[in-house]
Amino acid sequence: MASATPPPTSSSLWRSRVPCSAERQGLFSRIAPVYDKLNDVLSLGQHLIWKRMSVSWAGSSSNKNNAERKGGIEFWICAVEAVIWRFSCPRKSDLMARWIEGDALDLPFADSCFDAMTVGYGLRNLLDKQRAMKEIFRVLKPGSRVSILDFNKSTSSLITQSQEWMIDNVVVPVASNYRLSKEYRYLKASIAEYLTGKELEKLAKEVGFSDAKHYEIAGGLMGNLVATR
């Protein structure tokens, strides 16, 4: 009689599937204390350039210019899951930030209240991406933009292979120095279940955005969706 197949180990589970919402929340809580430091090391500081690019793509709308003249800008930034920064600019030279923690699938904001939005490495980690995009659409003012930066799910096998090699041979070994190898091994599964640039453009238009364009950056390893409400 053949022996029963042994149950999968926790390590193999993390390689083969994407964690549920509660597991993801725990994952990011463990990563948070060293998240910025690891980003600096793993990207050689390039992540700061990518994030500045993403913010610049979100902020150049006619509504933003009108808001500046009227004396008020609202800017929303979401990073990993549901941590939210809300920026308010009563005057052009006066920037104030307020920290808010909320549900990215049920944003605690009124309709049409933001002049610009960015999401950094967040949409990929949400289970219901369509609902998240609907919420982003809802809280943006007409004519304003959202800019979404994340790992790129490329249609090029060469880029995909390079990305996976980097995760296996650079990202995970470096993360293991912080006892976070399991958490960063999750990247491969999350990228595999993410959307390609064309699929992100299609999703944005399906929820109501008038225009959507996905840009590949960092040699195709990263991508940025810019969508106009």
C-alpha positions as CSV (number, residue, x, y, z in Angstrom):
1,M,0.0,0.0,0.0
2,A,1.4,3.4,-1.1
3,S,2.1,5.8,1.7
4,A,0.1,9.0,1.9
5,T,1.5,12.1,0.2
6,P,3.0,14.3,3.0
7,P,1.3,17.6,3.5
8,P,3.1,20.6,1.9
9,T,5.4,22.6,4.1
10,S,4.8,26.2,4.9
11,S,7.7,27.1,2.6
12,S,6.3,25.3,-0.4
13,L,2.9,26.9,0.2
14,W,4.4,30.4,0.0
15,R,6.1,29.5,-3.3
16,S,2.9,28.0,-4.8
17,R,0.1,30.3,-3.7
18,V,-0.6,33.9,-2.8
19,P,-1.6,34.4,0.8
20,C,-5.1,35.4,1.8
21,S,-5.9,38.9,3.0
22,A,-5.2,38.3,6.7
23,E,-1.9,36.5,5.9
24,R,-0.9,39.4,3.7
25,Q,-1.6,41.9,6.4
26,G,0.6,39.9,8.8
27,L,3.3,39.6,6.1
28,F,3.5,43.4,5.7
29,S,3.5,44.0,9.4
30,R,6.7,41.9,9.7
31,I,8.3,43.6,6.7
32,A,7.4,47.2,7.7
33,P,10.3,47.9,10.2
34,V,13.0,47.2,7.5
35,Y,10.9,47.9,4.3
36,D,12.6,51.2,3.4
37,K,16.1,49.9,4.2
38,L,15.6,46.8,2.1
39,N,14.2,48.8,-0.8
40,D,17.4,50.9,-0.7
41,V,19.6,47.9,-0.8
42,L,17.7,45.8,-3.3
43,S,17.2,48.6,-5.8
44,L,20.4,50.4,-5.2
45,G,18.4,53.4,-4.3
46,Q,16.5,53.4,-7.7
47,H,13.1,52.9,-6.0
48,L,13.2,56.6,-5.0
49,I,13.5,57.6,-8.6
50,W,10.7,55.4,-9.7
51,K,8.4,56.8,-6.9
52,R,9.2,60.4,-7.9
53,M,8.3,59.5,-11.5
54,S,5.1,58.0,-10.3
55,V,4.1,61.0,-8.3
56,S,5.0,63.4,-11.2
57,W,2.7,61.4,-13.5
58,A,-0.2,61.7,-11.0
59,G,0.2,65.4,-10.3
60,S,0.0,67.1,-13.7
61,S,-3.7,67.7,-14.2
62,S,-5.7,70.8,-14.9
63,N,-7.7,70.2,-11.8
64,K,-4.5,70.3,-9.7
65,N,-3.6,73.7,-11.2
66,N,-7.0,75.0,-10.5
67,A,-6.8,73.7,-6.9
68,E,-3.5,75.6,-6.5
69,R,-5.1,78.8,-7.6
70,K,-8.0,78.3,-5.2
71,G,-5.7,77.5,-2.4
72,G,-6.2,73.8,-1.8
73,I,-4.9,70.4,-3.1
74,E,-5.7,67.0,-1.8
75,F,-3.2,64.2,-2.6
76,W,-3.7,60.5,-1.6
77,I,-0.9,57.9,-1.4
78,C,-1.4,54.2,-0.7
79,A,1.5,51.8,0.0
80,V,1.1,48.1,0.6
81,E,-2.4,47.0,1.6
82,A,-4.3,49.8,3.4
83,V,-1.9,52.3,4.9
84,I,-2.9,55.7,3.6
85,W,-1.2,59.1,3.7
86,R,-3.5,62.1,3.0
87,F,-1.7,65.3,1.9
88,S,-3.4,68.6,2.1
89,C,-1.9,71.8,0.7
90,P,-3.9,74.8,2.0
91,R,-1.3,77.0,0.2
92,K,1.1,76.3,-2.5
93,S,4.1,76.5,-0.1
94,D,2.4,74.7,2.8
95,L,2.3,70.9,2.8
96,M,0.7,69.0,5.7
97,A,0.4,65.2,6.0
98,R,-2.2,63.2,7.9
99,W,-1.8,59.5,8.5
100,I,-4.9,57.4,8.1
101,E,-5.2,53.6,8.2
102,G,-8.1,52.2,6.4
103,D,-9.5,49.6,4.0
104,A,-8.2,50.0,0.4
105,L,-11.4,48.3,-0.8
106,D,-13.6,50.7,1.1
107,L,-11.9,54.0,1.3
108,P,-12.9,56.3,4.2
109,F,-13.3,59.3,1.9
110,A,-16.2,61.1,0.2
111,D,-16.8,60.9,-3.6
112,S,-14.6,63.1,-5.8
113,C,-12.4,64.6,-3.1
114,F,-8.9,64.1,-4.4
115,D,-6.9,66.0,-7.0
116,A,-4.3,63.2,-7.5
117,M,-3.5,59.8,-6.2
118,T,-0.6,57.3,-6.3
119,V,-0.4,53.7,-5.2
120,G,3.1,52.3,-4.6
121,Y,3.4,48.5,-4.6
122,G,-0.2,48.2,-3.3
123,L,-2.6,47.1,-6.0
124,R,-0.8,43.9,-6.7
125,N,-1.2,42.9,-3.1
126,L,-5.0,43.4,-3.0
127,L,-7.2,40.4,-3.6
128,D,-10.0,42.3,-5.3
129,K,-8.2,44.6,-7.7
130,Q,-11.4,45.6,-9.6
131,R,-13.0,46.8,-6.4
132,A,-9.9,48.7,-5.4
133,M,-9.8,50.5,-8.8
134,K,-13.5,51.4,-8.4
135,E,-12.8,53.0,-5.1
136,I,-9.9,54.9,-6.5
137,F,-12.2,56.1,-9.4
138,R,-14.9,57.1,-6.9
139,V,-12.7,59.3,-4.7
140,L,-10.8,61.1,-7.5
141,K,-12.1,64.4,-8.9
142,P,-13.1,64.4,-12.6
143,G,-10.1,65.0,-14.8
144,S,-7.6,63.9,-12.1
145,R,-5.1,61.1,-12.3
146,V,-4.0,58.0,-10.4
147,S,-0.5,56.7,-10.9
148,I,0.1,53.1,-9.8
149,L,3.7,51.9,-9.5
150,D,4.5,48.2,-9.1
151,F,6.4,45.2,-10.3
152,N,5.7,44.6,-14.0
153,K,4.1,41.4,-15.1
154,S,5.8,41.3,-18.5
155,T,4.7,39.4,-21.5
156,S,8.4,38.9,-22.4
157,S,9.7,35.6,-21.3
158,L,13.2,37.0,-21.1
159,I,12.2,39.8,-18.7
160,T,10.1,37.3,-16.6
161,Q,13.0,35.0,-16.3
162,S,15.3,37.8,-15.3
163,Q,12.8,39.0,-12.7
164,E,12.5,35.5,-11.2
165,W,16.3,35.1,-11.2
166,M,16.7,38.4,-9.4
167,I,14.1,37.4,-6.8
168,D,15.6,33.9,-6.2
169,N,19.3,34.9,-6.2
170,V,19.3,38.5,-4.9
171,V,16.1,39.5,-3.2
172,V,15.4,36.4,-1.1
173,P,19.1,35.9,0.0
174,V,19.3,39.5,1.1
175,A,16.0,39.3,2.8
176,S,17.1,36.2,4.6
177,N,19.7,38.4,6.5
178,Y,16.7,40.0,8.1
179,R,14.9,36.7,8.6
180,L,12.4,37.6,5.9
181,S,13.2,35.1,3.2
182,K,9.7,33.6,3.3
183,E,8.0,37.0,3.1
184,Y,10.1,38.0,0.0
185,R,9.7,34.6,-1.7
186,Y,6.0,35.6,-1.9
187,L,7.0,38.2,-4.6
188,K,7.1,35.6,-7.4
189,A,3.6,34.3,-6.6
190,S,2.1,37.8,-6.3
191,I,3.7,39.0,-9.6
192,A,2.4,35.8,-11.4
193,E,-1.2,36.5,-10.3
194,Y,-0.9,40.3,-11.1
195,L,-2.1,41.9,-14.3
196,T,0.0,42.7,-17.4
197,G,0.2,46.3,-18.6
198,K,-2.6,45.8,-21.2
199,E,-4.8,44.1,-18.6
200,L,-4.3,47.0,-16.2
201,E,-5.2,49.5,-18.9
202,K,-8.3,47.4,-19.7
203,L,-9.3,47.2,-16.0
204,A,-9.0,51.0,-15.5
205,K,-11.3,51.7,-18.5
206,E,-13.8,49.0,-17.4
207,V,-14.3,50.8,-14.0
208,G,-14.8,54.2,-15.8
209,F,-11.4,55.9,-16.3
210,S,-11.5,57.8,-19.6
211,D,-7.8,57.1,-20.4
212,A,-5.2,54.6,-19.2
213,K,-1.6,54.1,-20.1
214,H,0.9,51.6,-18.7
215,Y,4.6,52.4,-18.9
216,E,7.4,49.9,-18.4
217,I,10.4,51.2,-16.5
218,A,13.7,49.8,-15.1
219,G,14.2,47.7,-18.2
220,G,10.7,46.2,-17.9
221,L,11.1,45.0,-14.3
222,M,8.8,47.7,-13.0
223,G,5.6,49.2,-14.4
224,N,3.5,52.3,-13.9
225,L,-0.2,52.7,-14.8
226,V,-1.4,56.2,-15.3
227,A,-5.2,56.6,-15.5
228,T,-7.3,59.7,-15.9
229,R,-10.8,59.9,-14.4
